[in-house]
Amino acid sequence: METTYDIVVVGAGPAGLYFSWKMAEKGFSVVVIEKRKDIGHHIDGFHFDSNKFEKFGIPEPDKNSQEFVTLKLHGNNRSPFGNYPKDVKYPYHVLRLPFYLKRLAGYAENAGVKIILDADYSGLIIEEGKVIGIHAESADTMLEIHGKLTVDASGINAVVRRSLPDTYGMEKFPVAEDELFYVILKYIKWATEETLEDEGWTFYKTWIAPSPEGDAILGIGQPLSYENGEYVMEKFLEIIKLPPYEILKEERGSTPYRRPPFSLVADNYLSLGDSACLTKPFSGEGITSGYTAAKIAIDVVERALKSGDLSRETLWEINVRYFRDQGAKFAGLLAQIPAAANVTMKENEYLFKKDVIFSATDFTSMHENFELKLPTSKIIRIAAVLIWGVMTGRYSIKNLKSLLGGMSISGKIREHYEKYPENPEIFEEWKNKANELWSQLPKMQLSDIK
């Protein structure tokens, strides 16, 4: 079975459905293939930044729908021992992902998108060294789908990106096990009238949030493994005494926690969403952050399709606009967070108490602007607090050097991304320097719980 479209999208997740819907609204023919038999996802509850609906042209959900859970205006982040709450005033919607995806799929189909379910991607169609479509298998039917642009929105596995020719100018790395953020969600029902909601404990990467089922979600995200997540959760519950509760069900999922490919584009090709590792470094969430790149791509691809030129050079504008802005901010945070997180409980408690790095302003800034604003005066104060912590035995000299070093490299990485090359001709030189900077960074470690 052979078909031809303007755009072929692999993956009917948040990024693939959003991009296909918006491109179809502009009058282009789009097909989406999805390996699952139904639109949806195994993780149920998720957060959506309330101010992003208008930005990305997505109608807010009906508050009486199955998709909508609640709207929250703020939440608290607490120290490892539950002290010094930081009130983060940042509105967000709590939604159910399967119903959100079904709503997006409805918008896409109404705009003319063809969605083929139970269709497994099996390879690229290459002609004269260029990608011109994909092969897929659906039930007993072999599909040959041609497109002017092929989009990888297949998630962490990045099945299209990883199958590109070695000479295609795209990084083909798999996301390694130690480059994932492992998320465990326990849907709970409080056993007494005493309850908690909208609480977070940054040190453990643990939180309480409203639930689409039951009363709340007790969640944790940890690097390295689910086993590590369970271990940290166990230690967390020993230290932080929650009100009694009953576990109704548990869900697990993972998200990429590493730098994106240095380029999102190649000839007739685009990476979006988790396939491009476009997740927020401070939370691991990736839907709205991935939409930032998708919105840029929609603008660039529309002009490229109208001109008939979808070469790497024409699509390169997506790289420039993304990596010089949100990409640079994310790179800086991704470089900075491990140094701040790889500390002991007592050191983290000290930073919370002194309102350094873990302040309400810092948390709010990360959510609103995707950056930690560190003017010279603030850096001097941070240094003074840390030095005093070393002198009084509340902070180790080793972690002081690590944190200050991480802040320094973080600034250099962000500055380097803000100078992302205007065209592919000088890209190799930029990439080599970026690799050199990234090689100087520590990785996220196990939480030091003692």
Order of alpha helices (4+ residues) and beta strands (2+ residues): beta-alpha-beta-beta-alpha-beta-beta-beta-beta-alpha-beta-beta-beta-beta-beta-beta-beta-beta-alpha-beta-beta-beta-alpha-alpha-alpha-alpha-alpha-alpha-alpha-alpha
